[in-house]
Amino acid sequence: MESYLQENFGEVKAKGSSEETLQKWRKLCGVVKNPKRRFRFTANLSKRTEAAAMRRTNQEKLRIAVLVSKAAFQFIQGVQPSDYVLPQEVKAAGFGICADELGSIVEGHDVKKLKFHGGVTGLSEKLSTSINDGLNTETDLHTRRQEIYGINKFTESEQRGFFVFVWEALQDMTLMILGVCAFVSLIVGLAMEGWPAGAHDGLGIVASIMLVVFVTATSDYRQSLQFKDLDKEKKKIAMQVTRNGYRQKMSIYELLPGDIVHLSIGDQVPADGLFVSGFSVLIDESSLTGESEPIMVTLENPFLLSGTKVQDGSCKMMVTTVGMRTQWGKLMATLSEGGDDETPLQVKLNGVATIIGKIGLFFAVVTFAVMVQGLFSRKLQEGTHWSWNGDDARQLLEFFAVAVTIVVVAVPEGLPLAVTLSLAFAMKKMMNDKALVRHLAACETMGSATNICSDKTGTLTTNKMTVVKSCICMNVKDVSNLSDASSLFSDLPESVKKVLLQSIFNNTGGEVVVSKGGKNEMLGTPTDTALLAFGLALGGDFQAERKASKLVKVEPFNSTKKRMGVVLELPEGGGFRAHTKGASEIILANCDKVINSKGETVPLDEASIKHLQATINDFACEALRTICLGYMELEKGFSAEDPIPTCGYTCIGIVGIKDPVRPGVKESVAICRSAGITVRMVTGDNINTAKAIARECGILTDDGLAIEGPEFREKNQEELLSLIPKIQVMARSSPLDKHTLVKHLRTTFDEVVAVTGDGTNDAPALHEADIGLAMGIAGTEVRMIWK
């Protein structure tokens, strides 16, 4: 049986099975008692074909739209008045543009229409919103906005009622045959013995059928409710939105046209909209159009489509179209009907059910034939084989009912469903432990994992970061308390104070906002918020620093470059200044000057380099994440199109950020080891920081190997074969290094690999792994969609 299942059903993988493979096993299970029930939790391939066709159509439409918009730029000065007429009900509601017109602007990349309506600023006025403060929901416009433009929800298939499942259970072929048997038995019984004696057999079969139907329908209905609850949990996605003048986290389903949404690397665009402001925004539209080449979004090309992903950069967008008015909404409605791929275990159990069904059918036929032969032999002996009466007919009917009952009992029609339900229970149990499993196949594959490649930050650690040590002006100080930070700041020269606060508050992807309660609230990545908190502890004012100089260019933090950079235009014609921050060794290598203890900028000599490197190592050995800050003065001719320099910086200082290990991690690693599972740490952090954390977690042992990404990259195939089994820690790794390690473990060493991660940089490895465990703390939607 094993070889038969492997040959016919073994091609279905936990992920990425081809449509031909999925079709093949369905054909092998062609003859089943109840197809509607058997294949309820398998992919609807026809709906998937519809979705693929829709994607191709989108691709063509967007390609034409882009070409048209490019052509329109050449004639933009000659924009003719549009023939657009504002519908009366929209005007009465207090808005200056209707939903259809908004949709046509973004979906069609219509530059002429956008220009006619006054650009993004003009549209914001027509939508009665503010680009700075967002929507005001405290007016009566809020309800009318929902009525005119709709809400950001997609059409979902309706929850099926209990009696729909009763009807589906009645579709079972064997139950239909038993129903016919019951009817014939009733007719013959009533004709032979009258009421009520003649009805006993027939009514007995009917009662059995109804019992089976209602038990099956109740079980299936409860399953459907469970899956509905799971589906709701899977769709809980929050975004940063400015509304009522405050920046706040909000569900994507609460968004309305006019909302100002903040997007950063890894986010999925939650609705159609227009770019308001931002830097270096690259959008991956492959999920919608199939195009693999990312699109640069700027003020000249401000169109953002729902369902696309932010590949690089950060920006503010104004929502224009929501819900089913977007192409993504229509695509999602089709895709949701397509369902998830079936798991390999489901497929094999369908195969087992088919084999047992054939065996059961064979024995049912044999049983019926033997019983009929016995009756015929008896009548032949009695010499009555030419005369048949009602009793004989009833006997034949009973024989047939017995044969059908054998098929009913023998064929495990509910076996694949039982497995699906058990996997769903596993999903529910994991959800109670705050682990959301998005695909059933993951529950199944998880049990056979032999290797875990874990990220450090946010996975093994709490992701609650604070600056506890600093080395500013070559002096190392403990700044874990507020008084320590104030003392440090008071000792610094005035010029250093200014450049330090300028670096912290401008060279950041985070933000300090005032909450409704009037308190300062820090938004951004844990590293950014730790530095912002340090800046506030030093006595800095975020808003004042941001207003003091103009931001000219931003290069957001990138896990490959491991640094972030900005260029500022200083006030009163003070020229331009570049700031950089990132991995300490990398930034320090890009510096040729340093600020000394007197606050003077001096060349970075060998003694200073050794002192700073020793400081980095000391911080790292204390399991601190080290960040180096640098700046440089630029020539006055710098423009936003010019790249930010990568070398020639002045080192401002180094900070050590503490990120405590999660409680229970050491015990969990020990349990994994005892179960024969190898745990490896793969991180972008400093190797000494990584080793310190790995030892604390019990990952790095005396015979284990810690290696840096650049060194790993240089190894040839033969060296990797001997090296990979020994690797327990990989530091300063790029996304490609993590992907390469996982790929070798899966293909060369035939391991079942689970990868945990919490950021966009983990997405390639998560996709390559057998099981992707995406930690939801950082919240990037890209890596959640991979798995």
Secondary structure as GFF3:
##gff-version 3
##sequence-region A 1 787
A	DSSP	alpha_helix	2	9	.	.	.	ID=ss1
A	DSSP	alpha_helix	19	28	.	.	.	ID=ss2
A	DSSP	alpha_helix	35	38	.	.	.	ID=ss3
A	DSSP	alpha_helix	45	74	.	.	.	ID=ss4
A	DSSP	three_ten_helix	76	78	.	.	.	ID=ss5
A	DSSP	alpha_helix	88	93	.	.	.	ID=ss6
A	DSSP	alpha_helix	99	107	.	.	.	ID=ss7
A	DSSP	alpha_helix	111	116	.	.	.	ID=ss8
A	DSSP	alpha_helix	119	126	.	.	.	ID=ss9
A	DSSP	alpha_helix	141	149	.	.	.	ID=ss10
A	DSSP	alpha_helix	162	169	.	.	.	ID=ss11
A	DSSP	alpha_helix	173	193	.	.	.	ID=ss12
A	DSSP	three_ten_helix	197	199	.	.	.	ID=ss13
A	DSSP	alpha_helix	200	234	.	.	.	ID=ss14
A	DSSP	beta_strand	238	243	.	.	.	ID=ss15
A	DSSP	beta_strand	246	251	.	.	.	ID=ss16
A	DSSP	three_ten_helix	252	254	.	.	.	ID=ss17
A	DSSP	beta_strand	260	263	.	.	.	ID=ss18
A	DSSP	beta_strand	272	284	.	.	.	ID=ss19
A	DSSP	alpha_helix	286	289	.	.	.	ID=ss20
A	DSSP	beta_strand	295	297	.	.	.	ID=ss21
A	DSSP	beta_strand	303	304	.	.	.	ID=ss22
A	DSSP	beta_strand	309	321	.	.	.	ID=ss23
A	DSSP	three_ten_helix	323	325	.	.	.	ID=ss24
A	DSSP	alpha_helix	327	338	.	.	.	ID=ss25
A	DSSP	alpha_helix	344	382	.	.	.	ID=ss26
A	DSSP	alpha_helix	390	410	.	.	.	ID=ss27
A	DSSP	alpha_helix	415	432	.	.	.	ID=ss28
A	DSSP	alpha_helix	440	446	.	.	.	ID=ss29
A	DSSP	beta_strand	451	454	.	.	.	ID=ss30
A	DSSP	beta_strand	466	472	.	.	.	ID=ss31
A	DSSP	beta_strand	475	478	.	.	.	ID=ss32
A	DSSP	alpha_helix	482	491	.	.	.	ID=ss33
A	DSSP	alpha_helix	494	506	.	.	.	ID=ss34
A	DSSP	beta_strand	511	514	.	.	.	ID=ss35
A	DSSP	beta_strand	520	523	.	.	.	ID=ss36
A	DSSP	alpha_helix	526	537	.	.	.	ID=ss37
A	DSSP	alpha_helix	542	548	.	.	.	ID=ss38
A	DSSP	beta_strand	550	558	.	.	.	ID=ss39
A	DSSP	beta_strand	563	569	.	.	.	ID=ss40
A	DSSP	beta_strand	576	583	.	.	.	ID=ss41
A	DSSP	alpha_helix	584	589	.	.	.	ID=ss42
A	DSSP	beta_strand	591	595	.	.	.	ID=ss43
A	DSSP	beta_strand	601	603	.	.	.	ID=ss44
A	DSSP	alpha_helix	606	621	.	.	.	ID=ss45
A	DSSP	beta_strand	624	634	.	.	.	ID=ss46
A	DSSP	beta_strand	649	658	.	.	.	ID=ss47
A	DSSP	alpha_helix	665	674	.	.	.	ID=ss48
A	DSSP	beta_strand	678	682	.	.	.	ID=ss49
A	DSSP	alpha_helix	687	697	.	.	.	ID=ss50
A	DSSP	beta_strand	705	708	.	.	.	ID=ss51
A	DSSP	alpha_helix	709	714	.	.	.	ID=ss52
A	DSSP	alpha_helix	717	723	.	.	.	ID=ss53
A	DSSP	three_ten_helix	724	726	.	.	.	ID=ss54
A	DSSP	beta_strand	727	731	.	.	.	ID=ss55
A	DSSP	alpha_helix	735	747	.	.	.	ID=ss56
A	DSSP	beta_strand	753	757	.	.	.	ID=ss57
A	DSSP	three_ten_helix	760	762	.	.	.	ID=ss58
A	DSSP	alpha_helix	763	768	.	.	.	ID=ss59
A	DSSP	beta_strand	771	774	.	.	.	ID=ss60
A	DSSP	alpha_helix	781	786	.	.	.	ID=ss61
###
